[in-house]
């Protein structure tokens, strides 16, 4: 994120915090289609995040985040 966001280059911590504060002022209250049902973005089911991560993360990301090591 840092390499592709020039605004962070001069003050990474300060500008990231400022950006999060600004983005929080513009909430999105749309609908999310999950498992054939439309849910408000503020009331997603508990299964949403695990399913989203399972679909979007590749196997190397799962292995590196779990700390798994290859056997030699």
C-alpha positions as CSV (number, residue, x, y, z in Angstrom):
1,X,0.0,0.0,0.0
2,X,2.8,2.4,0.9
3,X,4.5,2.1,-2.5
4,X,1.3,2.9,-4.4
5,X,0.0,5.7,-2.2
6,X,2.2,8.8,-2.6
7,X,0.3,10.7,0.0
8,X,1.8,8.4,2.7
9,X,5.4,9.0,1.6
10,X,6.0,12.2,3.6
11,X,4.3,11.1,6.8
12,X,3.2,7.4,6.7
13,X,1.6,7.1,10.1
14,X,0.0,10.6,10.3
15,X,-1.4,10.5,6.8
16,X,-2.7,7.0,7.1
17,X,-4.6,8.0,10.3
18,X,-5.9,11.1,8.6
19,X,-7.1,9.1,5.6
20,X,-8.9,6.6,7.8
21,X,-10.7,9.5,9.6
22,X,-11.7,11.1,6.3
23,X,-12.9,7.8,4.8
24,X,-15.0,7.0,8.0
25,X,-17.0,10.2,7.3
26,X,-18.4,8.6,4.1
27,X,-20.0,5.3,5.1
28,X,-21.5,3.1,2.5
29,X,-24.9,1.7,3.4
30,X,-25.5,-0.4,0.3
31,X,-26.6,-4.0,0.0
32,X,-24.3,-7.0,-0.2
33,X,-25.3,-10.1,-2.1
34,X,-24.1,-13.1,-0.1
35,X,-25.3,-16.7,-0.6
36,X,-28.2,-15.6,-2.7
37,X,-29.6,-13.1,-0.1
38,X,-29.2,-9.3,0.0
39,X,-27.9,-8.0,3.4
40,X,-27.4,-4.5,4.5
41,X,-23.7,-3.7,4.7
42,X,-24.1,-3.0,8.4
43,X,-25.6,-6.4,9.2
44,X,-23.7,-9.1,7.4
45,X,-23.9,-12.6,8.7
46,X,-21.0,-14.1,10.8
47,X,-20.1,-16.4,7.9
48,X,-19.4,-13.6,5.5
49,X,-15.8,-12.8,6.5
50,X,-14.6,-16.4,6.6
51,X,-16.2,-17.2,3.2
52,X,-14.8,-14.0,1.7
53,X,-11.3,-14.7,2.9
54,X,-11.5,-18.4,1.8
55,X,-12.5,-17.3,-1.7
56,X,-10.1,-14.3,-2.1
57,X,-6.9,-15.4,-0.5
58,X,-4.6,-17.7,-2.3
59,X,-3.0,-20.8,-0.8
60,X,0.4,-19.2,-0.2
61,X,-1.3,-16.4,1.8
62,X,-3.0,-18.9,4.0
63,X,0.2,-20.9,4.5
64,X,2.2,-17.8,5.4
65,X,-0.4,-16.4,7.7
66,X,-0.8,-19.6,9.6
67,X,2.9,-20.0,10.1
68,X,3.0,-23.3,8.4
69,X,6.4,-24.5,7.3
70,X,7.3,-26.9,4.6
71,X,8.8,-30.2,5.7
72,X,12.2,-31.0,4.3
